[in-house]
Structure formats: C-alpha cells, structure tokens
C-alpha cells in the first residue's frame, strides 16, 4: 500500500469493531459521536467496543 492510501485510514482504535474497516471514505459520521460503517452497517462510537448492527 502506498503512502497516499495510508493517509485516508483512521487509527486502528477507531476502525469498525465488527469488520475492521479503516478507510475514512467508508466510515460515515451520523452525528457528533456515532459512525456508520458502509461495509457492514455497524453503527459505533470510535474507541468503544460495544456496537449495534443496522438491519
């Protein structure tokens, strides 16, 4: 992976807790605290390990 691809990655502790997605373009902020992963539908608060899955 080249350096420019790494620039768009979130820190490992902020990655999706279910699928591990780290690409900032696939992690969409829902409000001031929650992020939705576009790969698996998980809604989570970065840095926390409990999460909910969108059905």
C-alpha positions as CSV (number, residue, x, y, z in Angstrom):
1,X,0.0,0.0,0.0
2,X,1.4,3.4,-0.9
3,X,1.7,6.4,1.4
4,X,-1.3,8.2,-0.1
5,X,-3.6,5.2,0.7
6,X,-2.5,5.3,4.3
7,X,-3.4,9.0,4.6
8,X,-7.1,8.1,4.3
9,X,-7.0,5.4,7.1
10,X,-8.4,6.1,10.6
11,X,-6.4,4.9,13.6
12,X,-6.8,1.2,14.4
13,X,-8.7,2.0,17.6
14,X,-11.3,4.0,15.5
15,X,-11.8,1.2,13.0
16,X,-15.1,-0.6,12.7
17,X,-15.3,-3.0,15.6
18,X,-17.2,-5.7,13.5
19,X,-15.4,-5.8,10.2
20,X,-12.2,-3.8,10.9
21,X,-12.8,-1.2,8.1
22,X,-10.4,1.7,8.4
23,X,-10.9,3.6,5.2
24,X,-12.3,7.1,6.2
25,X,-14.4,7.2,3.0
26,X,-16.4,4.2,4.1
27,X,-16.9,5.4,7.7
28,X,-19.7,8.0,7.8
29,X,-20.3,10.2,10.8
30,X,-24.0,10.0,11.8
31,X,-23.8,12.7,14.5
32,X,-21.2,14.1,16.8
33,X,-20.4,10.7,18.4
34,X,-21.5,7.9,16.1
35,X,-20.1,6.5,12.9
36,X,-21.7,4.1,10.4
37,X,-19.5,1.6,8.5
38,X,-20.7,1.5,4.9
39,X,-19.1,-2.0,4.5
40,X,-21.1,-3.9,7.2
41,X,-23.7,-1.4,8.5
42,X,-22.4,-1.3,12.1
43,X,-23.0,2.0,14.0
44,X,-20.5,2.6,16.7
45,X,-18.7,5.3,18.7
46,X,-15.0,5.3,17.8
47,X,-12.8,4.0,20.6
48,X,-15.7,2.0,22.2
49,X,-16.1,-1.8,21.7
50,X,-19.9,-2.1,22.1
51,X,-21.8,-1.6,18.8
52,X,-25.1,-2.0,17.1
53,X,-25.7,-3.5,13.7
54,X,-28.1,-2.0,11.2
55,X,-30.6,-4.4,9.8
